[in-house]
Amino acid sequence: MFSLKSAIFFLLFVSSSALAINVGKITTIIPADADSTSKELKNEADSVRIVSISAQRISSPMDEGVVINPEKVDELLLTPTRMVMPAGTSNIVKFYYHGNADNKERYYRIIFVDEGVSEELDNAAQKNGKGMTRAVVSTILVVQPRDKKVDFVYVAGKITNKGNTSFRVNATGTCLKPNPESPTTPCTKNFYLMPNTSRAIEDINVTDNHFHLGIWDLKQFIPVK
C-alpha cells in the first residue's frame, strides 16, 4: 500500500548475503469490516531459514513516525512468531486486531528477522538457532478505523484527505516535461495519502483535458476528476 518513505522495503545486513525470505507487499491492511488478515512468506533460498516475527505500534508510517505504546496489551496479536522454513517453501503469518473499535486509523511496523542456518554447525548450535547470515526487513500493517470515513477535496492541483483512513491516489495526464524519446507517453502518479494530509499532483498538466484523477479505497475506485 504505502509508498511512504519509512514504509519502503529496507534491509539491515549483518552479512553480505541477500535476504532469502520474500515477505510480499510492503503494506498489509486489515479492512474496517474485518479483525484479521494474513501475509504469505516464501523462502526463495536454497537453504533452511529461521524467521522471527514481531510487531511495534507506530505513530505514523512516515519518516517522522515513532514507536508508541499500544492501548491494549493484546491490541495486535500475530502467529506464529517464529518459523523454520526449508528451501523453496512458504508459510502464512496471521494478524489479529483486538483493539478499540473507533474512528482512528492505526499503524504497526512488522519486523521479520531472517537467519540462515549453516549445515556445518553442530546439532547443539542448530538447536540454539545460531545463524550464519542474518537480515532484518520491515513492512507496515494498517488497521483501518472500525468507523471508517472516506472524504477528500481536490482544488487547483492539490488533493486533501479529509477522512479518517488512508487511500491511494492515481493521477494520469500529459507530462509537464515530456520524455524526448516518447513525447506522447502520458505521465502517471500513484501515492498514498494519510488522513488530514494534502499533496500536490506534480509533473502532470492538471489543466489539460487528458488529466484524470481518482482514488482507491482498497478495491473500490472513486473518480475525482
Backbone as CSV, one residue per row, in Angstrom:
resi,resn,N_x,N_y,N_z,CA_x,CA_y,CA_z,C_x,C_y,C_z
1,MET,0.821,-1.197,0.000,0.000,0.000,0.000,0.858,1.252,0.000
2,PHE,1.534,1.562,1.098,2.205,2.845,1.219,3.453,2.926,0.362
3,SER,3.583,4.044,-0.342,4.827,4.392,-0.989,5.547,5.406,-0.109
4,LEU,5.255,5.392,1.164,5.815,6.353,2.096,7.245,5.979,2.438
5,LYS,8.043,6.982,2.750,9.472,6.758,2.915,9.805,5.719,3.966
6,SER,9.179,5.812,5.134,9.544,4.881,6.188,8.937,3.510,5.985
7,ALA,8.024,3.400,5.033,7.415,2.104,4.751,8.152,1.371,3.647
8,ILE,9.139,2.040,3.064,9.881,1.432,1.977,10.640,0.217,2.481
9,PHE,10.614,-0.812,1.679,11.289,-2.062,1.978,12.758,-1.765,2.262
10,PHE,13.271,-2.163,3.437,14.662,-1.890,3.738,15.310,-3.079,4.409
11,LEU,16.638,-3.175,4.268,17.405,-4.272,4.829,18.490,-3.722,5.736
12,LEU,18.745,-4.435,6.804,19.859,-4.136,7.685,20.718,-5.388,7.704
13,PHE,21.802,-5.367,6.983,22.590,-6.576,6.820,23.643,-6.712,7.907
14,VAL,23.760,-7.936,8.416,24.839,-8.274,9.323,25.892,-9.045,8.540
15,SER,25.543,-9.518,7.371,26.484,-10.164,6.473,26.223,-9.624,5.083
16,SER,27.006,-10.085,4.114,26.840,-9.606,2.746,25.793,-10.394,1.979
17,SER,25.172,-11.377,2.604,24.174,-12.198,1.923,22.867,-11.432,1.755
18,ALA,22.164,-11.704,0.665,20.885,-11.044,0.409,19.776,-11.718,1.194
19,LEU,18.689,-10.964,1.383,17.534,-11.516,2.080,16.980,-12.692,1.299
20,ALA,16.750,-13.808,1.985,16.252,-15.016,1.327,14.743,-15.114,1.400
21,ILE,14.135,-14.477,2.399,12.698,-14.583,2.599,11.973,-13.457,1.868
22,ASN,11.014,-13.834,1.047,10.170,-12.868,0.349,8.931,-12.628,1.206
23,VAL,8.769,-11.397,1.699,7.645,-11.088,2.586,6.473,-10.437,1.852
24,GLY,6.553,-10.355,0.531,5.425,-9.839,-0.239,5.321,-8.325,-0.221
25,LYS,4.105,-7.821,-0.252,3.853,-6.385,-0.353,4.369,-5.632,0.865
26,ILE,4.737,-4.380,0.637,5.237,-3.533,1.712,4.172,-3.318,2.782
27,THR,2.926,-3.169,2.351,1.863,-2.848,3.298,0.753,-3.884,3.261
28,THR,0.306,-4.264,4.451,-0.830,-5.162,4.625,-1.924,-4.385,5.347
29,ILE,-3.182,-4.640,4.988,-4.290,-3.877,5.558,-5.314,-4.803,6.203
30,ILE,-5.743,-4.430,7.400,-6.926,-5.046,7.996,-8.087,-4.095,7.721
31,PRO,-9.040,-4.488,6.857,-10.142,-3.593,6.491,-11.031,-3.241,7.683
32,ALA,-11.838,-2.219,7.495,-12.716,-1.737,8.566,-13.705,-2.795,9.027
33,ASP,-14.102,-3.676,8.113,-15.106,-4.682,8.459,-14.506,-6.048,8.800
34,ALA,-13.206,-6.082,9.103,-12.541,-7.337,9.459,-11.661,-7.118,10.679
35,ASP,-11.333,-8.202,11.370,-10.442,-8.087,12.526,-9.186,-8.926,12.368
36,SER,-8.934,-9.424,11.156,-7.730,-10.220,10.940,-7.318,-10.164,9.476
37,THR,-6.073,-10.527,9.232,-5.552,-10.664,7.876,-4.345,-11.580,7.943
38,SER,-3.749,-11.864,6.806,-2.594,-12.759,6.783,-1.607,-12.311,5.721
39,LYS,-0.386,-12.794,5.848,0.672,-12.487,4.887,1.441,-13.770,4.600
40,GLU,1.709,-14.018,3.329,2.455,-15.213,2.947,3.944,-14.903,2.865
41,LEU,4.756,-15.758,3.458,6.209,-15.660,3.374,6.718,-16.795,2.501
42,LYS,7.720,-16.499,1.682,8.305,-17.524,0.815,9.812,-17.578,1.019
43,ASN,10.338,-18.775,1.175,11.780,-18.967,1.261,12.303,-19.245,-0.141
44,GLU,12.918,-18.246,-0.746,13.402,-18.370,-2.110,14.872,-18.755,-2.165
45,ALA,15.433,-19.108,-1.016,16.826,-19.539,-0.957,16.908,-21.049,-1.152
46,ASP,18.126,-21.547,-1.242,18.333,-22.987,-1.383,18.781,-23.608,-0.067
47,SER,18.444,-22.933,1.036,18.827,-23.429,2.357,17.711,-23.138,3.359
48,VAL,17.797,-23.769,4.516,16.812,-23.563,5.578,16.961,-22.157,6.154
49,ARG,15.822,-21.509,6.422,15.837,-20.194,7.050,14.998,-20.230,8.319
50,ILE,15.444,-19.492,9.315,14.687,-19.314,10.551,14.185,-17.872,10.568
51,VAL,12.879,-17.698,10.673,12.282,-16.362,10.612,11.561,-16.057,11.917
52,SER,11.926,-14.936,12.540,11.240,-14.453,13.737,10.424,-13.224,13.356
53,ILE,9.212,-13.112,13.899,8.305,-12.030,13.525,7.817,-11.309,14.773
54,SER,7.846,-9.989,14.747,7.348,-9.187,15.866,6.667,-7.940,15.318
55,ALA,5.943,-7.233,16.191,5.200,-6.042,15.764,5.406,-4.904,16.752
56,GLN,5.444,-3.676,16.232,5.524,-2.465,17.043,4.431,-1.501,16.604
57,ARG,3.739,-0.932,17.543,2.781,0.138,17.223,3.588,1.396,16.915
58,ILE,3.265,2.078,15.826,3.971,3.297,15.458,2.972,4.428,15.241
59,SER,3.441,5.646,15.448,2.557,6.806,15.333,2.209,7.122,13.889
60,SER,3.098,6.757,12.969,2.896,7.047,11.557,3.830,6.167,10.738
61,PRO,3.442,5.781,9.524,4.358,5.043,8.657,5.338,5.956,7.930
62,MET,5.223,7.260,8.144,6.142,8.219,7.549,7.456,8.230,8.322
63,ASP,8.433,8.980,7.786,9.751,9.048,8.413,9.691,9.556,9.849
64,GLU,8.737,10.443,10.130,8.668,11.019,11.475,7.983,10.091,12.471
65,GLY,7.493,8.957,12.011,6.814,8.020,12.902,7.737,7.449,13.961
66,VAL,7.211,7.298,15.172,7.987,6.740,16.284,7.199,5.593,16.908
67,VAL,7.911,4.736,17.620,7.266,3.625,18.311,6.468,4.167,19.492
68,ILE,5.223,3.732,19.628,4.374,4.163,20.736,3.776,2.939,21.411
69,ASN,3.282,3.129,22.608,2.686,2.020,23.347,1.297,1.694,22.805
70,PRO,0.959,0.417,22.718,-0.403,0.054,22.325,-1.385,0.447,23.413
71,GLU,-2.640,0.619,23.050,-3.659,0.995,24.026,-4.120,-0.199,24.848
72,LYS,-3.906,-1.400,24.299,-4.237,-2.636,24.997,-3.084,-3.621,24.847
73,VAL,-2.916,-4.484,25.835,-1.829,-5.460,25.786,-1.980,-6.386,24.585
74,ASP,-3.208,-6.816,24.325,-3.464,-7.744,23.223,-4.066,-7.034,22.012
75,GLU,-3.706,-5.771,21.840,-4.265,-4.969,20.749,-4.029,-5.620,19.382
76,LEU,-2.807,-6.107,19.166,-2.488,-6.812,17.929,-1.745,-8.093,18.277
77,LEU,-2.294,-9.202,17.853,-1.662,-10.500,18.060,-1.259,-11.071,16.711
78,LEU,-0.162,-11.819,16.698,0.263,-12.470,15.466,0.734,-13.880,15.767
79,THR,0.582,-14.750,14.797,1.012,-16.136,14.943,1.342,-16.721,13.567
80,PRO,2.447,-17.497,13.487,3.416,-17.773,14.545,4.395,-16.614,14.681
81,THR,5.125,-16.591,15.767,6.150,-15.571,15.966,7.528,-16.069,15.540
82,ARG,7.611,-17.346,15.233,8.880,-17.927,14.783,8.574,-19.140,13.916
83,MET,9.286,-19.278,12.826,9.068,-20.426,11.949,10.378,-20.870,11.311
84,VAL,10.476,-22.160,11.094,11.604,-22.745,10.374,11.112,-23.087,8.976
85,MET,11.766,-22.524,7.965,11.299,-22.676,6.587,12.349,-23.378,5.726
86,PRO,12.096,-24.621,5.341,13.008,-25.298,4.411,13.069,-24.559,3.077
87,ALA,14.087,-24.847,2.296,14.259,-24.197,0.998,13.041,-24.411,0.108
88,GLY,12.610,-23.338,-0.554,11.528,-23.434,-1.517,10.138,-23.570,-0.940
89,THR,9.978,-23.350,0.349,8.659,-23.493,0.970,8.038,-22.126,1.263
90,SER,6.757,-22.144,1.614,6.057,-20.926,2.008,5.296,-21.179,3.299
91,ASN,4.951,-20.105,3.978,4.197,-20.217,5.223,3.363,-18.954,5.397
92,ILE,2.384,-19.029,6.278,1.463,-17.918,6.498,1.612,-17.389,7.916
93,VAL,1.705,-16.059,8.046,1.638,-15.428,9.359,0.310,-14.680,9.422
94,LYS,-0.402,-14.834,10.531,-1.724,-14.236,10.688,-1.685,-13.119,11.727
95,PHE,-2.478,-12.071,11.487,-2.553,-10.920,12.376,-3.997,-10.751,12.845
96,TYR,-4.162,-10.501,14.149,-5.497,-10.350,14.735,-5.561,-9.027,15.491
97,TYR,-6.528,-8.182,15.128,-6.699,-6.898,15.813,-7.775,-7.024,16.878
98,HIS,-7.395,-6.729,18.134,-8.321,-6.772,19.263,-8.414,-5.409,19.944
99,GLY,-8.059,-4.361,19.213,-8.035,-3.029,19.802,-9.386,-2.344,19.788
100,ASN,-9.357,-1.054,20.069,-10.583,-0.267,20.155,-11.284,-0.167,18.797
101,ALA,-12.598,-0.203,18.826,-13.413,-0.041,17.618,-13.883,1.406,17.551
102,ASP,-13.084,2.250,16.925,-13.391,3.681,16.895,-13.134,4.244,15.501
103,ASN,-12.892,5.555,15.424,-12.703,6.212,14.130,-11.242,6.558,13.858
104,LYS,-10.319,5.824,14.464,-8.897,6.115,14.355,-8.174,5.024,13.573
105,GLU,-7.350,5.453,12.605,-6.525,4.506,11.865,-5.251,4.225,12.662
106,ARG,-4.818,2.968,12.650,-3.644,2.563,13.425,-2.603,1.921,12.526
107,TYR,-1.321,2.094,12.923,-0.208,1.616,12.113,0.729,0.774,12.977
108,TYR,1.255,-0.277,12.356,2.186,-1.174,13.045,3.351,-1.490,12.114
109,ARG,4.537,-1.521,12.695,5.715,-1.975,11.960,5.889,-3.467,12.233
110,ILE,5.884,-4.259,11.181,6.075,-5.698,11.304,7.532,-6.000,10.961
111,ILE,8.234,-6.614,11.892,9.670,-6.846,11.746,9.933,-8.334,11.537
112,PHE,10.621,-8.635,10.456,11.000,-10.005,10.133,12.517,-10.138,10.268
113,VAL,12.961,-11.049,11.120,14.381,-11.345,11.263,14.629,-12.679,10.569
114,ASP,15.428,-12.637,9.535,15.677,-13.795,8.669,17.097,-14.300,8.907
115,GLU,17.216,-15.526,9.372,18.529,-16.111,9.641,18.696,-17.410,8.870
116,GLY,19.891,-17.592,8.302,20.210,-18.838,7.628,21.016,-19.727,8.556
117,VAL,20.725,-21.011,8.557,21.421,-21.961,9.422,22.447,-22.713,8.608
118,SER,23.680,-22.718,9.076,24.751,-23.414,8.382,24.650,-24.915,8.582
119,GLU,24.828,-25.670,7.500,24.807,-27.122,7.605,26.023,-27.644,8.357
120,GLU,27.040,-26.813,8.494,28.261,-27.243,9.151,28.195,-27.102,10.659
121,LEU,27.175,-26.400,11.172,27.053,-26.224,12.608,26.644,-27.528,13.257
122,ASP,27.087,-27.749,14.466,26.718,-28.987,15.142,25.275,-28.924,15.625
123,ASN,24.757,-30.038,16.094,23.354,-30.121,16.488,23.012,-29.135,17.590
124,ALA,23.903,-28.976,18.545,23.636,-28.072,19.665,23.493,-26.640,19.177
125,ALA,24.356,-26.256,18.255,24.299,-24.893,17.724,23.013,-24.670,16.941
126,GLN,22.606,-25.701,16.182,21.378,-25.565,15.415,20.170,-25.425,16.325
127,LYS,20.174,-26.155,17.439,19.059,-26.069,18.368,18.962,-24.681,18.982
128,ASN,20.107,-24.028,19.104,20.121,-22.681,19.667,19.796,-21.621,18.613
129,GLY,19.587,-22.080,17.367,19.221,-21.133,16.312,20.374,-20.287,15.845
130,LYS,21.603,-20.764,16.021,22.755,-19.992,15.600,22.751,-19.842,14.089
131,GLY,22.886,-18.638,13.581,22.791,-18.415,12.147,24.102,-18.033,11.519
132,MET,24.219,-18.319,10.243,25.423,-17.907,9.528,25.188,-16.585,8.787
133,THR,23.939,-16.238,8.503,23.594,-14.941,7.930,22.375,-14.414,8.660
134,ARG,22.227,-13.107,8.645,21.096,-12.510,9.356,20.710,-11.215,8.656
135,ALA,19.429,-11.034,8.441,18.932,-9.801,7.835,17.612,-9.439,8.487
136,VAL,17.305,-8.151,8.470,16.059,-7.655,9.053,15.311,-6.868,7.987
137,VAL,14.018,-7.139,7.870,13.201,-6.374,6.934,11.929,-5.940,7.657
138,SER,11.459,-4.745,7.326,10.284,-4.195,7.992,9.202,-3.875,6.968
139,THR,7.959,-4.221,7.295,6.812,-3.837,6.476,5.802,-3.117,7.368
140,ILE,4.713,-2.670,6.782,3.712,-1.900,7.515,2.372,-2.634,7.524
141,LEU,1.743,-2.653,8.688,0.372,-3.146,8.815,-0.517,-1.960,9.168
142,VAL,-1.561,-1.764,8.387,-2.522,-0.688,8.633,-3.839,-1.300,9.080
143,VAL,-4.375,-0.806,10.183,-5.704,-1.215,10.637,-6.648,-0.051,10.367
144,GLN,-7.543,-0.238,9.417,-8.495,0.824,9.115,-9.425,1.062,10.305
145,PRO,-9.930,2.286,10.458,-10.881,2.560,11.542,-12.106,1.664,11.424
146,ARG,-12.596,1.198,12.568,-13.826,0.411,12.534,-14.991,1.278,12.053
147,ASP,-14.935,2.566,12.390,-15.926,3.543,11.921,-15.250,4.384,10.842
148,LYS,-15.172,3.848,9.637,-14.376,4.449,8.569,-15.145,5.538,7.818
149,LYS,-14.413,6.602,7.482,-14.988,7.692,6.703,-14.012,8.070,5.591
150,VAL,-14.436,7.923,4.348,-13.631,8.326,3.197,-14.135,9.682,2.714
151,ASP,-13.257,10.681,2.728,-13.646,12.031,2.319,-12.414,12.734,1.772
152,PHE,-12.607,13.580,0.776,-11.470,14.249,0.152,-11.934,15.529,-0.520
153,VAL,-10.953,16.399,-0.798,-11.205,17.633,-1.539,-10.078,17.800,-2.547
154,TYR,-10.432,18.131,-3.786,-9.426,18.420,-4.814,-9.628,19.841,-5.312
155,VAL,-8.570,20.652,-5.185,-8.627,22.045,-5.628,-7.292,22.420,-6.251
156,ALA,-7.340,22.908,-7.486,-6.181,23.507,-8.152,-4.924,22.642,-8.063
157,GLY,-5.056,21.387,-8.417,-3.885,20.520,-8.472,-3.456,19.923,-7.156
158,LYS,-4.227,20.130,-6.109,-3.880,19.573,-4.794,-5.053,18.770,-4.250
159,ILE,-4.755,17.570,-3.746,-5.792,16.732,-3.160,-5.557,16.614,-1.659
160,THR,-6.621,16.706,-0.896,-6.564,16.651,0.565,-7.431,15.502,1.060
161,ASN,-6.873,14.714,1.961,-7.625,13.628,2.596,-8.302,14.184,3.841
162,LYS,-9.613,14.355,3.789,-10.369,14.896,4.920,-11.073,13.804,5.717
163,GLY,-10.839,12.552,5.345,-11.444,11.441,6.060,-10.553,10.940,7.179
164,ASN,-10.814,9.718,7.631,-10.025,9.160,8.733,-9.289,7.886,8.344
165,THR,-9.175,7.631,7.026,-8.447,6.452,6.566,-7.613,6.801,5.346
166,SER,-6.481,6.158,5.206,-5.602,6.407,4.063,-6.198,5.833,2.785
167,PHE,-5.876,6.461,1.663,-6.298,5.925,0.373,-5.202,6.159,-0.658
168,ARG,-5.285,5.402,-1.758,-4.292,5.517,-2.829,-4.806,6.465,-3.900
169,VAL,-3.954,7.378,-4.320,-4.292,8.350,-5.357,-3.669,7.906,-6.677
170,ASN,-4.463,7.962,-7.730,-3.986,7.634,-9.072,-4.256,8.816,-9.989
171,ALA,-3.190,9.370,-10.559,-3.315,10.517,-11.463,-2.589,10.212,-12.767
172,THR,-3.188,10.593,-13.879,-2.550,10.395,-15.182,-2.912,11.555,-16.098
173,GLY,-1.980,11.908,-16.974,-2.232,13.023,-17.878,-0.986,13.398,-18.656
174,THR,-1.052,14.524,-19.330,0.063,14.999,-20.144,1.219,15.445,-19.252
175,CYS,2.416,15.019,-19.605,3.600,15.374,-18.811,3.940,16.854,-18.986
176,LEU,4.300,17.510,-17.901,4.764,18.893,-17.992,6.113,18.953,-18.699
177,LYS,6.923,17.906,-18.516,8.213,17.798,-19.199,8.250,16.448,-19.912
178,PRO,7.723,16.382,-21.135,7.658,15.110,-21.855,9.037,14.504,-22.091
179,ASN,9.073,13.195,-22.130,10.296,12.474,-22.459,10.564,12.645,-23.952
180,PRO,11.729,13.184,-24.330,12.019,13.409,-25.755,11.922,12.135,-26.591
181,GLU,12.191,10.988,-25.982,12.161,9.728,-26.718,10.738,9.214,-26.922
182,SER,9.803,9.657,-26.072,8.397,9.257,-26.225,7.507,10.394,-25.748
183,PRO,7.453,11.487,-26.505,6.755,12.713,-26.065,5.253,12.556,-25.864
184,THR,4.645,11.539,-26.472,3.192,11.368,-26.328,2.812,10.433,-25.182
185,THR,3.809,9.842,-24.546,3.521,8.935,-23.432,3.035,9.731,-22.220
186,PRO,1.878,9.400,-21.677,1.360,10.156,-20.521,2.165,9.889,-19.254
187,CYS,2.084,10.805,-18.325,2.715,10.634,-17.019,1.681,10.087,-16.033
188,THR,2.147,9.266,-15.128,1.270,8.667,-14.124,1.880,8.835,-12.744
189,LYS,1.045,9.163,-11.787,1.468,9.276,-10.395,0.572,8.399,-9.529
190,ASN,1.199,7.618,-8.657,0.469,6.807,-7.686,1.087,7.032,-6.317
191,PHE,0.275,7.394,-5.346,0.795,7.591,-3.993,-0.340,7.433,-2.994
192,TYR,0.047,7.249,-1.734,-0.940,7.089,-0.670,-1.002,8.352,0.162
193,LEU,-2.214,8.690,0.552,-2.449,9.917,1.299,-3.085,9.573,2.638
194,MET,-2.397,9.956,3.705,-2.900,9.685,5.044,-3.979,10.689,5.431
195,PRO,-4.761,10.385,6.461,-5.794,11.317,6.919,-5.212,12.681,7.292
196,ASN,-5.947,13.732,6.950,-5.579,15.109,7.305,-4.259,15.554,6.692
197,THR,-3.950,15.040,5.514,-2.756,15.473,4.791,-3.140,15.853,3.369
198,SER,-2.282,16.664,2.737,-2.508,17.117,1.366,-1.266,16.869,0.530
199,ARG,-1.477,16.778,-0.771,-0.333,16.620,-1.676,-0.696,17.168,-3.045
200,ALA,0.262,17.880,-3.639,0.071,18.419,-4.980,0.365,17.339,-6.016
201,ILE,-0.352,17.398,-7.132,-0.104,16.487,-8.245,1.028,17.087,-9.070
202,GLU,2.203,16.508,-8.992,3.386,17.065,-9.645,3.648,16.392,-10.992
203,ASP,4.324,17.134,-11.866,4.830,16.625,-13.154,3.732,16.343,-14.178
204,ILE,2.476,16.622,-13.851,1.363,16.382,-14.768,0.601,17.690,-14.983
205,ASN,0.193,17.945,-16.212,-0.602,19.132,-16.524,-2.039,18.905,-16.048
206,VAL,-2.368,19.460,-14.900,-3.683,19.210,-14.295,-4.791,20.029,-14.949
207,THR,-4.439,20.965,-15.844,-5.452,21.767,-16.541,-5.791,21.194,-17.914
208,ASP,-5.073,20.164,-18.308,-5.268,19.551,-19.615,-6.506,18.655,-19.614
209,ASN,-7.153,18.524,-20.771,-8.342,17.669,-20.875,-8.027,16.187,-20.689
210,HIS,-6.756,15.838,-20.838,-6.355,14.436,-20.693,-6.041,14.071,-19.238
211,PHE,-6.186,15.015,-18.340,-5.881,14.751,-16.930,-7.030,13.996,-16.272
212,HIS,-6.687,12.909,-15.604,-7.671,12.109,-14.878,-7.142,11.815,-13.477
213,LEU,-8.041,11.906,-12.507,-7.659,11.713,-11.112,-8.705,10.852,-10.411
214,GLY,-8.230,9.894,-9.640,-9.137,9.045,-8.871,-8.450,8.520,-7.632
215,ILE,-9.225,7.963,-6.722,-8.654,7.371,-5.518,-9.163,5.939,-5.378
216,TRP,-8.347,5.132,-4.711,-8.700,3.748,-4.411,-8.796,3.571,-2.906
217,ASP,-9.951,3.111,-2.456,-10.108,2.667,-1.075,-10.187,1.148,-1.130
218,LEU,-9.064,0.505,-0.831,-8.934,-0.936,-1.034,-9.250,-1.252,-2.498
219,LYS,-10.321,-1.982,-2.790,-10.639,-2.354,-4.169,-11.705,-1.463,-4.800
220,GLN,-12.146,-0.445,-4.081,-13.175,0.456,-4.602,-12.537,1.691,-5.223
221,PHE,-12.829,1.941,-6.504,-12.308,3.114,-7.198,-13.331,4.239,-7.154
222,ILE,-12.852,5.443,-6.809,-13.719,6.618,-6.730,-13.154,7.689,-7.659
223,PRO,-13.841,8.020,-8.754,-13.340,9.067,-9.652,-13.410,10.437,-8.992
224,VAL,-12.375,11.234,-9.221,-12.315,12.585,-8.655,-12.436,13.624,-9.760
225,LYS,-11.700,13.413,-10.837,-11.705,14.384,-11.958,-11.400,13.652,-13.270
